[in-house]
Amino acid sequence: MTAALAPARPATRRTLLRLHRPALLVWTAFVLLAAGELLWVHFSAAPRDRACARPGGWCTYTVFTETNNVMNLLGTALSYIPCAVAAWAGAALIGRELESGTAHLAWTQAVTPVRWLTAKLTTAALPLLAGAAVLALAYGTVWTADQDVLVTHWTWDRVFVPRGPLLPALTLCALALGALAGLALRRTLPALACACAAALALRTGLRELWQPLRGPLTGFWPLHLAATGMVLTVTAAATAAAYAVLRRRAA
């Protein structure tokens, strides 16, 4: 029996990858584009701004502000787009399988509901976390190295969120919220709308979570790690709720 089921595991992984392919392609394209822009800022735009700002250098207002505009745009995009993609991966795909009955069919083919959900979440979480970690590391490195030509401050959301582990934590939280919405609503579009709204509310309300900590805590890293811990707590709660809903649905 075990030998007969063994070949099915790679097939299950391939099936999951096919289901996640649209989100994976969008995510890969976004990671590559954002990483390319960060490399351009560090190796081209920032050195140019330093050169033109020296005595005798020729610098226009447009040239001087271009680096800041790109970094501001990237910081804002990194703060929201990973959450949107993760919510899509969690809500739309799980909601679609429940809506079409594919999930119930899988549960009758020697795949338990818990194992099914774990495989879905793991398959989506690995590339999302890897990409978010790369982008957070790249953004933090570029912002720190080229801070002399930037006017942004670390307390700004567009810098505070994507500069460290808070970005991967938010991405993972959006995935968990998406999975919970998909399991609770069992419909693709309503689950996607609910998950995106929840992820957006968490992201926009993040400042309200970490700003009060500025009285007991000072500096970027204490505040950043505290905010990351808060988001991970929400992630754990959403994940536990998703498994609880799954057990009730499968009962």
N, C-alpha and C positions, 0 to 999 in steps of 0.2 A: 504493500500500500504506500509506504513512504517513498519507495523507488519510483512508483508510478506518478506520485505528485511532484517529485523533485524537478522534472523538466518544466513544470508549469510555472515555477517561480520566475525564471528569466522572462517567460512569456508575459507574466503579470507585470513585470517591470517595464517591458516594452510597451504594453498597453497603456500603462500610466503615463509613460513619456509621450506617447502619441496624443493622449488626452490633454496633456499640459503643453503641447507643442506651440500653440499660438501665444500663450503667455510667456513661454520660454524664449521664443523668438523676439517678442517685444522687449522683454527684459534684457536679453543679450545685446540687442541693438542699442538700447538706452545706456547700458553700462559702457559699451565701447565708445559711443558718442561722447558721453560725459567724461570718460577717462581721456579721450583725445583732446577735448577742450581744456582739461586741466593741464595736460602736457604742453599744449600751446601757450597757456598762460605762463607756466613756469619757465619754459625754454625760449620763448619768443617775446611775448608781450611784456613781461616784467623786466627783462634785461633792456628792452627798447625804452621803457619808461624811465629806467634809471639813467640811461645814457642821455636822453633828451632833457632830463631834469638837472644835469650837471651844468656848471657855469659855461656859457657859450653854446649850450645845446639848443637845438631848434625843436620846439614842442608846441603843438596846438592843443586847445582845450579838448577837442575830439579825441586825439591820440592819447592824451593823458588820462581821460576818464574811461577809455575803452576797457582796460583791464578790470577796473572796478565794476563796470556794467556786466561784463562776462561772469565775474565771480559772484556778483549778486544774483544773476539769473541762474547760474549753476546751483548756488546755495538754496534758492527757492525751489528749483526743480528737484533737487535731491531730498528736500524736506517733504515733498508731496507725492511725486511720481512712484517711488518704491512702495509707498503705502497703497496707492491705487492698484498697482500691478499685483501686489500680494493679496489684497481684498478680492480682486478678480480671480486669482488662482484658487483661493479658498472657497468663495461663494458660488461663482458661476459653475465651476467644474463639479463640485460636490452636489450643488443643487440640481444640476442637469442630470446626474446619474440617479438621484432619488426621484426626480420628475419622470424620467424615462423608464424607471424600473430596473436599470442596469445594476444598481447597487444590490437590490434584493436578489437578483439572479446570481451575483457574485457570492452572496451570503449562503446560497444553496450549493455552491461548488467548492466546498471544503475551505472557504475563506470566512473566518468569523468577522462579525461587524467591527470589533475592536481592531483586529489585524488589518482590515480593509481601510479604516480611517487612519491608522498609524502609517500604513504604506502611502496613502494619499498625502498626508501632511509631510512625511519625510521626503518624498519625491519632490514636493514643491519647496520645502524649506531649505534644502541643501543649496540649490542654485541661487535662491533669493538671498540667503545669508552670505554666501560666498561673494556675490556681486555687491551687496551692501557693505560688506567689510572692506572690499577693495576700494570702493568709492569713498568710504569714510576715511580710510588711511590716506588715499590720494588727496582728498580735499584738505584734510588736516595738515598734511605735509606741505602742500602748496601754500595754504594760507599762512602757515607759520614761517616758511622760508621767504615769502614775498610780502610780508606784512608791511614792509617799509614803503611799498607803493600802493597800498590799499588803505581805504578810509573806513572800512567796516570795523566794528568792535565785536568782541567775542560774545557780548550779551545779546546781540541781534539774533533773532531766530534763525536767519539764513546762514549764520555761522555756528551758533550754538548746537543746532540739531545735527548737521552732517559732519561735524568735526571729530566725532568719536563713536563709541559703541552705542550711543543712543539711536543712531540711524539703523543699524541691524536690529536693535530691540524693537523699534517702531515697525519695521518691516515684518518681523515675526509676529508682533501683536496684531497687525492688520490681517495676516494669514489666519491666525486663530479666530479673530472676529468674523472673517469670511466663512470659515468652516462652521462656526456656530450658527451664523445666519442661514447657511445652506441646509444644515441639519434641522433647524427649527422651522423654516418656511417651506422647504422641499420644492421650491420653485426657483428657476434660474434668475429671471429678471428681478422679482422682489428681493431675493437673497442678495443679488449684486447691488441693488440700490440701498438696501439696509446696511450691508457691509461697508460700502463706500461712505455712507453717511456717518457710520460709527467711527471709521478710521479718520475721516475728516474732522469729526468732533474731537477725537482724541488729539489729533495733531494741532488743531487750532486752540484747544484748551490746554495745551502743554505748558504754555507760559504761565497760566494761572496755577499750575501744579508746582513749578519750580521757583517762581518768583518769591513766594513766602519763605523759602529756604534761604534767601539771601541775608536774613537776619542771623540764624545760627551758623551759617556756612558762608565762606567767602572764597573767591577764586573760581576759575573755570572748572577744573577737574572735580573738586568736591560737589559742586552743583550739578555738573554733567553726570557724574556717577549716581548721585541721588535721584536725578530724574530718570536715569536708565533703570534703576532699581524699581521705581514706581511703575514704569512701563512694563517691566518684566513681571511684576505682581499682577497687573491687569492681564497680561498674556497667560500666566498660569491659571488665573481664574476663568478666562474665556476658554482655555483648553479643557479644563476640568468640566466646565459646563457643557462643552461640545460632547464629551464622552458620556456625560450623564444623559443628555438628550438622545444620543445614539442608543444607549442601553434601553431607554424607554421606548424608542421607536422600534427597536428590534425585538422587544419582548412579545 
